[in-house]
């Protein structure tokens, strides 16, 4: 596992948290919820992609 992925996910989390707080303070709670949901979906896509690579690697090693 690459450390840059952890930093990427942490950076996305920090950006989404800041944007969420700004939107809540300006009275746009619905947009804040959608922004949080978009951030969660982005992180899940990254994790699913990593899991697919992991299973492909395991499949290659199991063929030997």
HTML snippet that shows the backbone in 3Dmol.js (N, CA, C, O; Angstrom):
<script src="https://3Dmol.org/build/3Dmol-min.js"></script>
<div id="view" style="width:600px;height:400px;position:relative"></div>
<script>
const pdb = `
ATOM      1  N   UNK A   1       0.839  -1.180   0.000  1.00  0.00           N
ATOM      2  CA  UNK A   1       0.000   0.000   0.000  1.00  0.00           C
ATOM      3  C   UNK A   1       0.882   1.240   0.000  1.00  0.00           C
ATOM      4  O   UNK A   1       1.875   1.325   0.722  1.00  0.00           O
ATOM      5  N   UNK A   2       0.500   2.168  -0.807  1.00  0.00           N
ATOM      6  CA  UNK A   2       1.282   3.382  -0.962  1.00  0.00           C
ATOM      7  C   UNK A   2       0.812   4.443   0.043  1.00  0.00           C
ATOM      8  O   UNK A   2      -0.387   4.605   0.274  1.00  0.00           O
ATOM      9  N   UNK A   3       1.759   5.149   0.625  1.00  0.00           N
ATOM     10  CA  UNK A   3       1.429   6.167   1.625  1.00  0.00           C
ATOM     11  C   UNK A   3       0.717   7.348   0.983  1.00  0.00           C
ATOM     12  O   UNK A   3      -0.055   8.041   1.646  1.00  0.00           O
ATOM     13  N   UNK A   4       0.969   7.584  -0.293  1.00  0.00           N
ATOM     14  CA  UNK A   4       0.331   8.721  -0.958  1.00  0.00           C
ATOM     15  C   UNK A   4      -1.188   8.568  -1.020  1.00  0.00           C
ATOM     16  O   UNK A   4      -1.909   9.565  -1.046  1.00  0.00           O
ATOM     17  N   UNK A   5      -1.674   7.336  -1.043  1.00  0.00           N
ATOM     18  CA  UNK A   5      -3.123   7.113  -1.052  1.00  0.00           C
ATOM     19  C   UNK A   5      -3.726   7.584   0.266  1.00  0.00           C
ATOM     20  O   UNK A   5      -4.803   8.180   0.282  1.00  0.00           O
ATOM     21  N   UNK A   6      -3.037   7.319   1.365  1.00  0.00           N
ATOM     22  CA  UNK A   6      -3.523   7.763   2.673  1.00  0.00           C
ATOM     23  C   UNK A   6      -3.568   9.279   2.727  1.00  0.00           C
ATOM     24  O   UNK A   6      -4.535   9.852   3.229  1.00  0.00           O
ATOM     25  N   UNK A   7      -2.533   9.940   2.215  1.00  0.00           N
ATOM     26  CA  UNK A   7      -2.523  11.397   2.192  1.00  0.00           C
ATOM     27  C   UNK A   7      -3.606  11.951   1.270  1.00  0.00           C
ATOM     28  O   UNK A   7      -4.207  12.983   1.566  1.00  0.00           O
ATOM     29  N   UNK A   8      -3.856  11.264   0.154  1.00  0.00           N
ATOM     30  CA  UNK A   8      -4.903  11.702  -0.771  1.00  0.00           C
ATOM     31  C   UNK A   8      -6.273  11.633  -0.098  1.00  0.00           C
ATOM     32  O   UNK A   8      -7.070  12.565  -0.207  1.00  0.00           O
ATOM     33  N   UNK A   9      -6.543  10.537   0.592  1.00  0.00           N
ATOM     34  CA  UNK A   9      -7.830  10.378   1.275  1.00  0.00           C
ATOM     35  C   UNK A   9      -7.958  11.387   2.412  1.00  0.00           C
ATOM     36  O   UNK A   9      -9.032  11.950   2.623  1.00  0.00           O
ATOM     37  N   UNK A  10      -6.871  11.618   3.144  1.00  0.00           N
ATOM     38  CA  UNK A  10      -6.904  12.609   4.217  1.00  0.00           C
ATOM     39  C   UNK A  10      -7.126  14.013   3.657  1.00  0.00           C
ATOM     40  O   UNK A  10      -7.872  14.800   4.239  1.00  0.00           O
ATOM     41  N   UNK A  11      -6.488  14.332   2.538  1.00  0.00           N
ATOM     42  CA  UNK A  11      -6.667  15.639   1.916  1.00  0.00           C
ATOM     43  C   UNK A  11      -8.096  15.847   1.453  1.00  0.00           C
ATOM     44  O   UNK A  11      -8.655  16.930   1.622  1.00  0.00           O
ATOM     45  N   UNK A  12      -8.687  14.816   0.872  1.00  0.00           N
ATOM     46  CA  UNK A  12     -10.088  14.905   0.456  1.00  0.00           C
ATOM     47  C   UNK A  12     -10.977  15.132   1.676  1.00  0.00           C
ATOM     48  O   UNK A  12     -11.902  15.944   1.638  1.00  0.00           O
ATOM     49  N   UNK A  13     -10.690  14.415   2.745  1.00  0.00           N
ATOM     50  CA  UNK A  13     -11.485  14.571   3.969  1.00  0.00           C
ATOM     51  C   UNK A  13     -11.395  15.960   4.549  1.00  0.00           C
ATOM     52  O   UNK A  13     -12.404  16.521   4.974  1.00  0.00           O
ATOM     53  N   UNK A  14     -10.196  16.527   4.574  1.00  0.00           N
ATOM     54  CA  UNK A  14     -10.023  17.878   5.113  1.00  0.00           C
ATOM     55  C   UNK A  14     -10.741  18.902   4.239  1.00  0.00           C
ATOM     56  O   UNK A  14     -11.425  19.789   4.752  1.00  0.00           O
ATOM     57  N   UNK A  15     -10.587  18.782   2.922  1.00  0.00           N
ATOM     58  CA  UNK A  15     -11.257  19.723   2.006  1.00  0.00           C
ATOM     59  C   UNK A  15     -12.772  19.641   2.134  1.00  0.00           C
ATOM     60  O   UNK A  15     -13.451  20.667   2.168  1.00  0.00           O
ATOM     61  N   UNK A  16     -13.298  18.440   2.203  1.00  0.00           N
ATOM     62  CA  UNK A  16     -14.745  18.271   2.330  1.00  0.00           C
ATOM     63  C   UNK A  16     -15.234  18.811   3.675  1.00  0.00           C
ATOM     64  O   UNK A  16     -16.299  19.423   3.739  1.00  0.00           O
ATOM     65  N   UNK A  17     -14.478  18.594   4.737  1.00  0.00           N
ATOM     66  CA  UNK A  17     -14.879  19.106   6.055  1.00  0.00           C
ATOM     67  C   UNK A  17     -14.904  20.635   6.065  1.00  0.00           C
ATOM     68  O   UNK A  17     -15.828  21.237   6.613  1.00  0.00           O
ATOM     69  N   UNK A  18     -13.894  21.263   5.463  1.00  0.00           N
ATOM     70  CA  UNK A  18     -13.877  22.729   5.405  1.00  0.00           C
ATOM     71  C   UNK A  18     -15.039  23.264   4.574  1.00  0.00           C
ATOM     72  O   UNK A  18     -15.724  24.201   4.984  1.00  0.00           O
ATOM     73  N   UNK A  19     -15.253  22.672   3.419  1.00  0.00           N
ATOM     74  CA  UNK A  19     -16.349  23.100   2.563  1.00  0.00           C
ATOM     75  C   UNK A  19     -17.694  22.879   3.244  1.00  0.00           C
ATOM     76  O   UNK A  19     -18.607  23.695   3.110  1.00  0.00           O
ATOM     77  N   UNK A  20     -17.811  21.787   3.963  1.00  0.00           N
ATOM     78  CA  UNK A  20     -19.037  21.484   4.695  1.00  0.00           C
ATOM     79  C   UNK A  20     -19.319  22.564   5.740  1.00  0.00           C
ATOM     80  O   UNK A  20     -20.448  23.042   5.848  1.00  0.00           O
ATOM     81  N   UNK A  21     -18.307  22.947   6.503  1.00  0.00           N
ATOM     82  CA  UNK A  21     -18.492  23.975   7.527  1.00  0.00           C
ATOM     83  C   UNK A  21     -18.838  25.328   6.923  1.00  0.00           C
ATOM     84  O   UNK A  21     -19.674  26.053   7.462  1.00  0.00           O
ATOM     85  N   UNK A  22     -18.199  25.674   5.805  1.00  0.00           N
ATOM     86  CA  UNK A  22     -18.500  26.946   5.142  1.00  0.00           C
ATOM     87  C   UNK A  22     -19.952  26.964   4.665  1.00  0.00           C
ATOM     88  O   UNK A  22     -20.654  27.961   4.833  1.00  0.00           O
ATOM     89  N   UNK A  23     -20.394  25.867   4.076  1.00  0.00           N
ATOM     90  CA  UNK A  23     -21.773  25.815   3.582  1.00  0.00           C
ATOM     91  C   UNK A  23     -22.790  25.837   4.721  1.00  0.00           C
ATOM     92  O   UNK A  23     -23.847  26.456   4.590  1.00  0.00           O
ATOM     93  N   UNK A  24     -22.488  25.173   5.831  1.00  0.00           N
ATOM     94  CA  UNK A  24     -23.407  25.185   6.971  1.00  0.00           C
ATOM     95  C   UNK A  24     -23.509  26.583   7.560  1.00  0.00           C
ATOM     96  O   UNK A  24     -24.603  27.033   7.901  1.00  0.00           O
ATOM     97  N   UNK A  25     -22.383  27.275   7.684  1.00  0.00           N
ATOM     98  CA  UNK A  25     -22.385  28.636   8.243  1.00  0.00           C
ATOM     99  C   UNK A  25     -23.146  29.609   7.348  1.00  0.00           C
ATOM    100  O   UNK A  25     -23.718  30.583   7.837  1.00  0.00           O
ATOM    101  N   UNK A  26     -23.156  29.354   6.045  1.00  0.00           N
ATOM    102  CA  UNK A  26     -23.872  30.250   5.134  1.00  0.00           C
ATOM    103  C   UNK A  26     -25.340  29.849   4.971  1.00  0.00           C
ATOM    104  O   UNK A  26     -26.069  30.474   4.201  1.00  0.00           O
ATOM    105  N   UNK A  27     -25.775  28.818   5.686  1.00  0.00           N
ATOM    106  CA  UNK A  27     -27.181  28.431   5.678  1.00  0.00           C
ATOM    107  C   UNK A  27     -27.579  27.496   4.556  1.00  0.00           C
ATOM    108  O   UNK A  27     -28.763  27.374   4.244  1.00  0.00           O
ATOM    109  N   UNK A  28     -26.623  26.841   3.952  1.00  0.00           N
ATOM    110  CA  UNK A  28     -26.928  25.922   2.848  1.00  0.00           C
ATOM    111  C   UNK A  28     -26.672  24.479   3.294  1.00  0.00           C
ATOM    112  O   UNK A  28     -25.743  23.816   2.833  1.00  0.00           O
ATOM    113  N   UNK A  29     -27.530  24.022   4.207  1.00  0.00           N
ATOM    114  CA  UNK A  29     -27.343  22.694   4.777  1.00  0.00           C
ATOM    115  C   UNK A  29     -27.506  21.584   3.739  1.00  0.00           C
ATOM    116  O   UNK A  29     -26.826  20.560   3.808  1.00  0.00           O
ATOM    117  N   UNK A  30     -28.417  21.791   2.769  1.00  0.00           N
ATOM    118  CA  UNK A  30     -28.628  20.762   1.750  1.00  0.00           C
ATOM    119  C   UNK A  30     -27.381  20.586   0.887  1.00  0.00           C
ATOM    120  O   UNK A  30     -26.986  19.465   0.568  1.00  0.00           O
ATOM    121  N   UNK A  31     -26.770  21.706   0.516  1.00  0.00           N
ATOM    122  CA  UNK A  31     -25.543  21.636  -0.284  1.00  0.00           C
ATOM    123  C   UNK A  31     -24.402  21.013   0.526  1.00  0.00           C
ATOM    124  O   UNK A  31     -23.564  20.298  -0.023  1.00  0.00           O
ATOM    125  N   UNK A  32     -24.376  21.288   1.829  1.00  0.00           N
ATOM    126  CA  UNK A  32     -23.353  20.700   2.687  1.00  0.00           C
ATOM    127  C   UNK A  32     -23.502  19.184   2.737  1.00  0.00           C
ATOM    128  O   UNK A  32     -22.510  18.455   2.710  1.00  0.00           O
ATOM    129  N   UNK A  33     -24.739  18.716   2.809  1.00  0.00           N
ATOM    130  CA  UNK A  33     -24.983  17.276   2.835  1.00  0.00           C
ATOM    131  C   UNK A  33     -24.574  16.636   1.510  1.00  0.00           C
ATOM    132  O   UNK A  33     -23.972  15.562   1.498  1.00  0.00           O
ATOM    133  N   UNK A  34     -24.896  17.287   0.405  1.00  0.00           N
ATOM    134  CA  UNK A  34     -24.525  16.751  -0.903  1.00  0.00           C
ATOM    135  C   UNK A  34     -23.009  16.736  -1.087  1.00  0.00           C
ATOM    136  O   UNK A  34     -22.465  15.811  -1.690  1.00  0.00           O
ATOM    137  N   UNK A  35     -22.330  17.753  -0.570  1.00  0.00           N
ATOM    138  CA  UNK A  35     -20.875  17.812  -0.655  1.00  0.00           C
ATOM    139  C   UNK A  35     -20.246  16.681   0.149  1.00  0.00           C
ATOM    140  O   UNK A  35     -19.299  16.037  -0.304  1.00  0.00           O
ATOM    141  N   UNK A  36     -20.774  16.446   1.332  1.00  0.00           N
ATOM    142  CA  UNK A  36     -20.272  15.345   2.158  1.00  0.00           C
ATOM    143  C   UNK A  36     -20.503  14.006   1.470  1.00  0.00           C
ATOM    144  O   UNK A  36     -19.628  13.141   1.469  1.00  0.00           O
ATOM    145  N   UNK A  37     -21.678  13.843   0.888  1.00  0.00           N
ATOM    146  CA  UNK A  37     -21.982  12.607   0.177  1.00  0.00           C
ATOM    147  C   UNK A  37     -21.050  12.409  -1.020  1.00  0.00           C
ATOM    148  O   UNK A  37     -20.600  11.294  -1.283  1.00  0.00           O
ATOM    149  N   UNK A  38     -20.765  13.489  -1.739  1.00  0.00           N
ATOM    150  CA  UNK A  38     -19.845  13.403  -2.881  1.00  0.00           C
ATOM    151  C   UNK A  38     -18.445  13.005  -2.414  1.00  0.00           C
ATOM    152  O   UNK A  38     -17.776  12.207  -3.072  1.00  0.00           O
ATOM    153  N   UNK A  39     -18.001  13.552  -1.287  1.00  0.00           N
ATOM    154  CA  UNK A  39     -16.693  13.191  -0.748  1.00  0.00           C
ATOM    155  C   UNK A  39     -16.610  11.729  -0.361  1.00  0.00           C
ATOM    156  O   UNK A  39     -15.604  11.067  -0.615  1.00  0.00           O
ATOM    157  N   UNK A  40     -17.664  11.230   0.251  1.00  0.00           N
ATOM    158  CA  UNK A  40     -17.702   9.812   0.633  1.00  0.00           C
ATOM    159  C   UNK A  40     -17.658   8.927  -0.606  1.00  0.00           C
ATOM    160  O   UNK A  40     -16.967   7.909  -0.620  1.00  0.00           O
ATOM    161  N   UNK A  41     -18.387   9.309  -1.637  1.00  0.00           N
ATOM    162  CA  UNK A  41     -18.408   8.513  -2.867  1.00  0.00           C
ATOM    163  C   UNK A  41     -17.040   8.506  -3.530  1.00  0.00           C
ATOM    164  O   UNK A  41     -16.596   7.471  -4.028  1.00  0.00           O
ATOM    165  N   UNK A  42     -16.365   9.657  -3.541  1.00  0.00           N
ATOM    166  CA  UNK A  42     -15.021   9.729  -4.138  1.00  0.00           C
ATOM    167  C   UNK A  42     -14.057   8.811  -3.408  1.00  0.00           C
ATOM    168  O   UNK A  42     -13.288   8.084  -4.036  1.00  0.00           O
ATOM    169  N   UNK A  43     -14.097   8.842  -2.085  1.00  0.00           N
ATOM    170  CA  UNK A  43     -13.205   7.985  -1.294  1.00  0.00           C
ATOM    171  C   UNK A  43     -13.551   6.510  -1.504  1.00  0.00           C
ATOM    172  O   UNK A  43     -12.652   5.673  -1.591  1.00  0.00           O
ATOM    173  N   UNK A  44     -14.830   6.188  -1.586  1.00  0.00           N
ATOM    174  CA  UNK A  44     -15.213   4.792  -1.835  1.00  0.00           C
ATOM    175  C   UNK A  44     -14.741   4.305  -3.196  1.00  0.00           C
ATOM    176  O   UNK A  44     -14.347   3.147  -3.336  1.00  0.00           O
ATOM    177  N   UNK A  45     -14.775   5.176  -4.200  1.00  0.00           N
ATOM    178  CA  UNK A  45     -14.280   4.789  -5.524  1.00  0.00           C
ATOM    179  C   UNK A  45     -12.788   4.497  -5.465  1.00  0.00           C
ATOM    180  O   UNK A  45     -12.315   3.538  -6.075  1.00  0.00           O
ATOM    181  N   UNK A  46     -12.043   5.324  -4.731  1.00  0.00           N
ATOM    182  CA  UNK A  46     -10.596   5.086  -4.577  1.00  0.00           C
ATOM    183  C   UNK A  46     -10.348   3.742  -3.897  1.00  0.00           C
ATOM    184  O   UNK A  46      -9.477   2.981  -4.320  1.00  0.00           O
ATOM    185  N   UNK A  47     -11.109   3.452  -2.847  1.00  0.00           N
ATOM    186  CA  UNK A  47     -10.916   2.212  -2.102  1.00  0.00           C
ATOM    187  C   UNK A  47     -11.300   0.999  -2.944  1.00  0.00           C
ATOM    188  O   UNK A  47     -10.607  -0.019  -2.911  1.00  0.00           O
ATOM    189  N   UNK A  48     -12.398   1.094  -3.698  1.00  0.00           N
ATOM    190  CA  UNK A  48     -12.812  -0.028  -4.546  1.00  0.00           C
ATOM    191  C   UNK A  48     -11.763  -0.289  -5.622  1.00  0.00           C
ATOM    192  O   UNK A  48     -11.476  -1.442  -5.945  1.00  0.00           O
ATOM    193  N   UNK A  49     -11.193   0.776  -6.175  1.00  0.00           N
ATOM    194  CA  UNK A  49     -10.136   0.607  -7.180  1.00  0.00           C
ATOM    195  C   UNK A  49      -8.919  -0.102  -6.578  1.00  0.00           C
ATOM    196  O   UNK A  49      -8.325  -0.972  -7.215  1.00  0.00           O
ATOM    197  N   UNK A  50      -8.554   0.274  -5.352  1.00  0.00           N
ATOM    198  CA  UNK A  50      -7.431  -0.382  -4.686  1.00  0.00           C
ATOM    199  C   UNK A  50      -7.736  -1.850  -4.409  1.00  0.00           C
ATOM    200  O   UNK A  50      -6.863  -2.703  -4.567  1.00  0.00           O
ATOM    201  N   UNK A  51      -8.967  -2.153  -3.996  1.00  0.00           N
ATOM    202  CA  UNK A  51      -9.345  -3.545  -3.745  1.00  0.00           C
ATOM    203  C   UNK A  51      -9.316  -4.372  -5.027  1.00  0.00           C
ATOM    204  O   UNK A  51      -8.920  -5.537  -5.004  1.00  0.00           O
ATOM    205  N   UNK A  52      -9.730  -3.782  -6.139  1.00  0.00           N
ATOM    206  CA  UNK A  52      -9.686  -4.504  -7.416  1.00  0.00           C
ATOM    207  C   UNK A  52      -8.243  -4.832  -7.798  1.00  0.00           C
ATOM    208  O   UNK A  52      -7.956  -5.935  -8.264  1.00  0.00           O
ATOM    209  N   UNK A  53      -7.336  -3.870  -7.600  1.00  0.00           N
ATOM    210  CA  UNK A  53      -5.924  -4.135  -7.881  1.00  0.00           C
ATOM    211  C   UNK A  53      -5.379  -5.218  -6.962  1.00  0.00           C
ATOM    212  O   UNK A  53      -4.590  -6.061  -7.388  1.00  0.00           O
ATOM    213  N   UNK A  54      -5.799  -5.196  -5.699  1.00  0.00           N
ATOM    214  CA  UNK A  54      -5.357  -6.196  -4.735  1.00  0.00           C
ATOM    215  C   UNK A  54      -5.802  -7.604  -5.153  1.00  0.00           C
ATOM    216  O   UNK A  54      -5.009  -8.545  -5.120  1.00  0.00           O
ATOM    217  N   UNK A  55      -7.079  -7.741  -5.547  1.00  0.00           N
ATOM    218  CA  UNK A  55      -7.578  -9.052  -5.953  1.00  0.00           C
ATOM    219  C   UNK A  55      -6.945  -9.521  -7.256  1.00  0.00           C
ATOM    220  O   UNK A  55      -6.729 -10.719  -7.439  1.00  0.00           O
ATOM    221  N   UNK A  56      -6.646  -8.597  -8.165  1.00  0.00           N
ATOM    222  CA  UNK A  56      -5.936  -8.976  -9.386  1.00  0.00           C
ATOM    223  C   UNK A  56      -4.544  -9.509  -9.066  1.00  0.00           C
ATOM    224  O   UNK A  56      -4.091 -10.480  -9.671  1.00  0.00           O
ATOM    225  N   UNK A  57      -3.874  -8.876  -8.121  1.00  0.00           N
ATOM    226  CA  UNK A  57      -2.543  -9.330  -7.705  1.00  0.00           C
ATOM    227  C   UNK A  57      -2.619 -10.707  -7.091  1.00  0.00           C
ATOM    228  O   UNK A  57      -1.784 -11.566  -7.375  1.00  0.00           O
ATOM    229  N   UNK A  58      -3.622 -10.927  -6.244  1.00  0.00           N
ATOM    230  CA  UNK A  58      -3.787 -12.248  -5.618  1.00  0.00           C
ATOM    231  C   UNK A  58      -4.077 -13.305  -6.672  1.00  0.00           C
ATOM    232  O   UNK A  58      -3.572 -14.424  -6.582  1.00  0.00           O
ATOM    233  N   UNK A  59      -4.894 -12.958  -7.682  1.00  0.00           N
ATOM    234  CA  UNK A  59      -5.226 -13.915  -8.734  1.00  0.00           C
ATOM    235  C   UNK A  59      -3.972 -14.313  -9.511  1.00  0.00           C
ATOM    236  O   UNK A  59      -3.825 -15.478  -9.880  1.00  0.00           O
ATOM    237  N   UNK A  60      -3.073 -13.372  -9.766  1.00  0.00           N
ATOM    238  CA  UNK A  60      -1.836 -13.670 -10.478  1.00  0.00           C
ATOM    239  C   UNK A  60      -0.948 -14.605  -9.654  1.00  0.00           C
ATOM    240  O   UNK A  60      -0.362 -15.543 -10.195  1.00  0.00           O
ATOM    241  N   UNK A  61      -0.848 -14.350  -8.340  1.00  0.00           N
ATOM    242  CA  UNK A  61      -0.010 -15.198  -7.496  1.00  0.00           C
ATOM    243  C   UNK A  61      -0.601 -16.579  -7.295  1.00  0.00           C
ATOM    244  O   UNK A  61       0.140 -17.539  -7.084  1.00  0.00           O
ATOM    245  N   UNK A  62      -1.919 -16.701  -7.354  1.00  0.00           N
ATOM    246  CA  UNK A  62      -2.544 -17.999  -7.159  1.00  0.00           C
ATOM    247  C   UNK A  62      -2.377 -18.887  -8.413  1.00  0.00           C
ATOM    248  O   UNK A  62      -2.516 -20.106  -8.315  1.00  0.00           O
ATOM    249  N   UNK A  63      -2.091 -18.317  -9.548  1.00  0.00           N
ATOM    250  CA  UNK A  63      -1.911 -19.110 -10.764  1.00  0.00           C
ATOM    251  C   UNK A  63      -0.591 -19.865 -10.748  1.00  0.00           C
ATOM    252  O   UNK A  63      -0.450 -20.865 -11.452  1.00  0.00           O
ATOM    253  N   UNK A  64       0.369 -19.415  -9.972  1.00  0.00           N
ATOM    254  CA  UNK A  64       1.651 -20.106  -9.914  1.00  0.00           C
ATOM    255  C   UNK A  64       1.473 -21.306  -9.084  1.00  0.00           C
ATOM    256  O   UNK A  64       2.422 -22.064  -8.881  1.00  0.00           O
TER     257      UNK A  64
END
`;
const viewer = $3Dmol.createViewer("view");
viewer.addModel(pdb, "pdb");
viewer.setStyle({}, {cartoon: {color: "spectrum"}});
viewer.zoomTo();
viewer.render();
</script>
